[in-house]
Amino acid sequence: MKAAVFKGPGVITLDEREEPRIEDNEILIQVRAAAICGTDLKIFRGGHYRVGQGDVRVLGHELAGDIAEVGANVPYWKVGQRVCMVPNIGCGHCDMCRRGLNNMCPDYDAFGISIDGGFQQFMVATPAAIYGGNLFEIPDSLDYETASLVEPLACCFNAWKDADVTPEDRVLVLGTGPIAALFLMLSRAYGVRQAIVVGRRATRLREIAAHGATDTVDSSQVDVVDEVMRLTAGRGVDVALTCAPAPELQVQAMAVLARYGRASFFSGLNKGTKVEIDTNKIHYSGLRLMGSTGASIQDYARSMQLVESGQINVKEVLTDRFGMNDAVAAFKHALSGNGLKTLILPQAETV
């Protein structure tokens, strides 16, 4: 079989590997669709602490496929079932896991990070993932491509639910990538009063506005804080979501929050980066600052329902498809910043 293998920062090669052999408590999945995430690109550029120096890894944690083989001791799951999965696997016994927060487990495993993921034609679902509830059957109404994109929506939903967004709220989305587009879709689905998106490329702003923005702010042409305050008649926004790893976005988010506003720092910054915070504004305006990473199994289940019900069409973010033979080219395209979401179809040689 073919696999796109990460071999260190800046190096991914298309390799021929033997098809994995499963143990009695494992499942073999034939991967049908796997999307490239910002985390995959971050690992490609600089590695990951869970991938040791000299180790190799198949990346890819936004994926869908069907079951090709089931271990002798695995109940319920059958050959031919279509599946997708929550990538972060908790240890099952820490404080976070006992609260259902597998994504916050300090000793987690994850497909595409510490375990080989979806940028290959076949992959193994481990016992911890199977018995931890990470595997989901794909509803009949969804195709593989759509199912693979439930995972990034679940990560967004994790932040969204904690921000307690209501239809009365004004929402600010800082960034114009696929995550920003998914937050705009959530804004549209929840019927928020106003959804403002900020970006620095006019063409990209026009493209992303279609996903649910009521207003756009071109940061290359205007002062973001002044323009957001103008658009909200001096009131500010109730919820601000930073969707790119830039410290100035966090500063802008804080500056435009209304009283009792909530800021979610979704995108992490480079290690060691510091941002000054006006704690007096937090105190006197009753602000809430929060972060989120990954998604719990419950977040994933609720996001699946948003997609299955038709409230959110995640395929709106899908702009580019590549076959398995062109997997390396897919990474180069995703790194270029063109398009939104790039998808690899492992069972197709070319697209």
C-alpha positions in Angstrom: 0.0 0.0 0.0 1.0 3.7 -0.3 1.6 6.0 2.6 2.7 9.6 2.9 5.3 9.4 5.6 6.7 12.3 7.7 10.4 11.9 8.2 11.3 15.1 10.0 10.7 18.8 9.6 10.2 19.6 5.9 10.3 16.0 4.7 7.3 13.9 3.6 7.7 11.1 1.1 5.3 8.8 -0.6 6.4 5.3 0.4 5.3 1.7 -0.4 4.5 -0.2 2.8 3.1 -3.5 3.7 -0.6 -3.4 4.6 -0.9 -3.5 8.4 -1.8 -6.7 10.1 -4.1 -6.4 13.0 -4.2 -8.1 16.4 -7.4 -9.6 17.9 -8.4 -6.4 19.6 -7.8 -4.1 16.6 -9.7 -3.0 13.5 -8.2 -2.4 10.0 -9.7 0.7 8.3 -9.5 1.4 4.6 -9.1 5.1 4.4 -11.3 6.9 1.9 -10.7 10.5 2.7 -8.2 12.4 4.9 -8.0 16.2 5.2 -4.9 18.2 5.9 -5.1 20.2 9.1 -3.2 23.2 10.3 -1.7 20.9 12.9 -0.4 18.6 10.1 1.3 21.6 8.5 2.7 22.8 11.8 4.2 19.3 12.4 5.5 19.3 8.8 7.3 22.6 9.3 8.7 22.0 12.8 8.0 18.5 14.1 6.1 17.6 17.3 7.3 16.6 20.7 5.3 13.3 20.4 7.3 12.4 17.3 10.9 11.7 18.5 14.0 12.7 16.6 14.6 10.0 13.9 11.1 8.6 14.2 8.7 8.5 11.2 5.0 9.0 11.3 2.0 9.0 9.0 0.1 12.2 9.7 -3.6 12.8 9.2 -6.3 12.9 11.9 -9.3 14.2 10.0 -10.4 11.0 8.3 -13.1 8.6 7.2 -13.1 5.2 5.7 -14.6 1.7 6.0 -13.8 -1.3 8.0 -11.7 -3.8 6.1 -11.0 -6.3 8.9 -12.2 -6.8 12.5 -10.1 -8.5 15.2 -11.5 -11.7 16.7 -12.2 -10.2 20.1 -13.8 -6.9 18.9 -17.6 -6.7 19.5 -20.2 -4.7 17.5 -18.0 -3.5 14.6 -18.4 -5.3 11.3 -16.5 -5.4 8.0 -18.0 -2.9 5.6 -19.2 -0.4 8.2 -18.3 3.2 7.3 -16.4 5.0 10.1 -14.8 8.2 11.1 -13.1 8.9 14.4 -12.1 11.3 17.2 -8.3 11.4 17.0 -7.3 12.1 20.6 -7.4 9.0 22.8 -7.3 9.5 26.6 -5.6 7.3 29.1 -9.0 6.5 30.6 -8.0 6.9 34.3 -6.8 10.5 34.9 -9.0 13.4 36.2 -9.6 14.8 32.7 -10.6 11.4 31.3 -13.0 10.8 34.2 -14.7 14.1 33.2 -15.0 12.9 29.6 -12.3 15.3 28.4 -10.2 12.9 26.4 -8.7 15.9 24.5 -7.3 17.3 27.8 -5.6 14.0 28.9 -2.0 14.8 29.8 -0.9 11.3 28.7 -3.0 11.1 25.5 -2.3 9.3 22.2 -3.5 10.6 18.9 -3.9 9.3 15.4 -1.6 11.2 13.1 0.7 12.3 15.9 1.7 9.5 18.2 0.0 6.8 16.1 0.0 6.5 12.4 -2.9 8.3 10.9 -4.9 8.7 7.7 -2.5 9.7 5.0 -2.2 6.1 3.9 -4.5 3.5 2.3 -5.0 1.4 5.3 -4.6 2.2 9.0 -5.1 0.4 12.4 -7.7 1.5 15.0 -6.1 0.6 18.3 -7.9 -1.1 21.2 -7.8 2.1 23.3 -9.6 4.0 20.5 -12.2 1.2 20.0 -13.1 0.7 23.6 -12.7 4.4 24.4 -15.5 5.4 22.1 -13.4 7.2 19.5 -14.8 5.3 16.5 -18.1 6.6 15.0 -20.3 5.0 12.4 -20.9 7.4 9.5 -24.6 8.1 9.0 -26.1 6.9 5.7 -26.8 10.5 4.6 -23.1 11.5 4.7 -20.3 10.8 2.3 -16.7 10.1 3.3 -15.5 13.6 2.5 -18.1 15.2 4.7 -17.5 12.7 7.5 -13.7 13.5 7.5 -14.5 17.1 8.1 -16.6 16.6 11.2 -13.4 16.5 13.2 -12.3 20.1 12.6 -15.9 21.2 13.2 -15.8 19.4 16.5 -12.7 21.3 17.5 -14.5 24.6 16.7 -17.6 23.4 18.5 -15.5 22.8 21.6 -14.6 26.5 21.7 -18.1 27.6 20.6 -20.0 25.9 23.4 -17.7 27.3 26.1 -18.3 30.8 24.8 -22.0 30.4 25.5 -23.0 32.0 22.2 -26.6 33.2 21.8 -28.6 34.6 18.9 -28.3 38.0 20.6 -24.5 38.0 20.3 -22.2 39.9 18.0 -19.3 37.5 17.0 -15.9 38.5 15.8 -13.8 35.9 13.8 -10.2 36.9 13.4 -8.6 34.9 10.5 -9.7 33.7 7.1 -8.7 30.0 7.0 -10.9 26.9 7.2 -11.3 27.2 10.9 -12.5 30.7 10.6 -15.0 29.5 7.9 -16.3 26.8 10.3 -16.8 29.4 13.0 -18.8 31.5 10.5 -20.9 28.5 9.7 -21.6 28.0 13.4 -22.5 31.7 13.7 -25.0 31.3 10.8 -26.4 28.1 12.2 -27.0 29.7 15.6 -28.5 32.8 14.1 -26.2 35.4 15.8 -27.0 39.1 15.5 -23.8 40.0 13.7 -20.8 38.0 12.5 -17.7 40.0 11.6 -14.6 38.5 10.0 -11.2 40.0 9.9 -8.5 39.3 7.3 -5.7 40.9 5.4 -6.4 39.7 1.9 -9.4 41.3 0.1 -10.0 38.3 -2.2 -9.9 35.8 0.7 -12.3 38.0 2.7 -14.8 38.0 -0.2 -14.6 34.3 -0.4 -15.0 33.6 3.3 -17.9 36.1 3.7 -20.2 33.7 1.9 -19.9 31.2 4.8 -21.9 33.4 7.2 -20.3 36.8 7.7 -22.4 39.9 7.9 -19.4 42.3 7.8 -15.8 42.1 6.7 -12.7 44.0 7.9 -9.6 44.3 5.8 -6.8 44.7 8.3 -4.4 45.8 5.5 -6.6 48.9 4.8 -8.1 49.9 8.2 -7.4 49.8 11.9 -9.2 46.6 13.1 -10.2 48.0 16.5 -11.6 51.2 15.1 -13.5 49.5 12.3 -15.0 46.8 14.6 -16.1 49.5 17.0 -17.7 51.4 14.2 -19.5 48.3 12.9 -20.9 47.7 16.3 -21.9 51.3 17.0 -19.2 51.6 19.7 -20.5 48.7 21.7 -17.9 46.0 20.8 -18.5 42.3 20.3 -19.8 39.7 22.7 -17.6 36.9 21.4 -14.1 37.0 19.8 -12.4 34.0 18.3 -8.8 34.1 17.2 -8.2 31.7 14.3 -4.6 32.3 13.3 -1.4 32.0 15.3 -0.7 35.8 15.5 -0.3 37.6 18.8 -1.8 40.8 17.4 -5.1 39.0 16.9 -5.3 38.3 20.6 -4.6 41.9 21.4 -7.3 43.1 19.0 -9.8 40.5 20.4 -9.3 41.9 23.9 -9.6 45.5 22.7 -13.0 45.1 21.1 -14.8 43.0 23.7 -18.0 44.4 25.1 -19.0 44.1 28.7 -19.3 40.5 29.7 -17.5 39.6 26.5 -15.9 36.3 25.9 -12.6 35.7 24.0 -11.5 32.3 22.8 -7.9 31.9 21.9 -8.4 29.0 19.5 -5.1 29.2 17.6 -1.9 28.7 19.7 1.1 30.9 19.3 4.7 30.0 18.9 6.3 28.7 22.1 7.5 31.5 24.3 5.4 34.2 22.7 3.9 36.6 25.2 0.9 38.9 24.9 0.1 41.8 27.3 -3.3 41.7 28.8 -5.2 44.6 30.4 -6.4 42.9 33.6 -8.3 46.1 34.6 -10.6 45.6 31.6 -11.1 42.0 32.5 -12.0 43.0 36.0 -14.3 46.0 35.4 -16.0 44.6 32.3 -16.5 41.1 33.6 -14.6 39.5 30.7 -14.0 35.8 30.2 -10.8 34.6 28.5 -10.6 30.9 27.5 -8.7 28.5 25.3 -9.5 25.2 23.7 -7.7 22.4 22.0 -9.0 19.4 20.1 -12.4 18.0 20.8 -14.0 15.6 23.3 -16.0 12.6 22.1 -19.1 14.5 23.1 -18.1 17.5 21.1 -17.6 15.2 18.1 -21.0 13.6 18.6 -22.8 17.0 18.7 -20.9 18.2 15.7 -21.9 15.1 13.8 -25.5 15.9 14.6 -25.1 19.5 13.3 -23.8 18.1 10.0 -26.2 15.2 9.7 -29.2 17.5 10.3 -28.1 19.8 7.6 -27.5 22.8 9.9 -23.9 23.0 8.8 -22.4 21.9 5.4 -18.8 21.3 6.2 -18.0 20.6 2.6 -18.2 24.3 2.0 -14.6 24.5 3.2 -13.3 21.8 0.9 -11.6 23.4 -2.1 -8.9 21.0 -3.3 -8.6 17.2 -3.7 -5.5 15.1 -4.4 -5.1 11.4 -5.1 -2.6 9.3 -3.2 0.1 9.6 -5.8 0.0 13.3 -5.4 0.0 13.4 -1.6 3.3 15.2 -1.3 1.9 17.8 -3.8 -1.2 18.1 -1.6 1.0 19.2 1.3 2.8 21.8 -0.9 -0.5 23.1 -2.0 -1.8 23.4 1.6 1.3 25.2 2.6 0.9 27.8 -0.2 -2.2 29.2 1.6 -4.3 28.9 -1.6 -7.8 27.5 -1.1 -9.3 26.5 2.2 -9.3 22.7 2.9 -7.1 20.2 1.1 -8.2 16.6 1.0 -6.3 13.5 0.1 -8.2 10.5 -1.3 -6.0 7.5 -0.5 -7.9 5.0 -2.7 -7.6 7.2 -5.8 -4.2 7.3 -7.5 -4.9 10.7 -9.0 -7.9 13.1 -9.1 
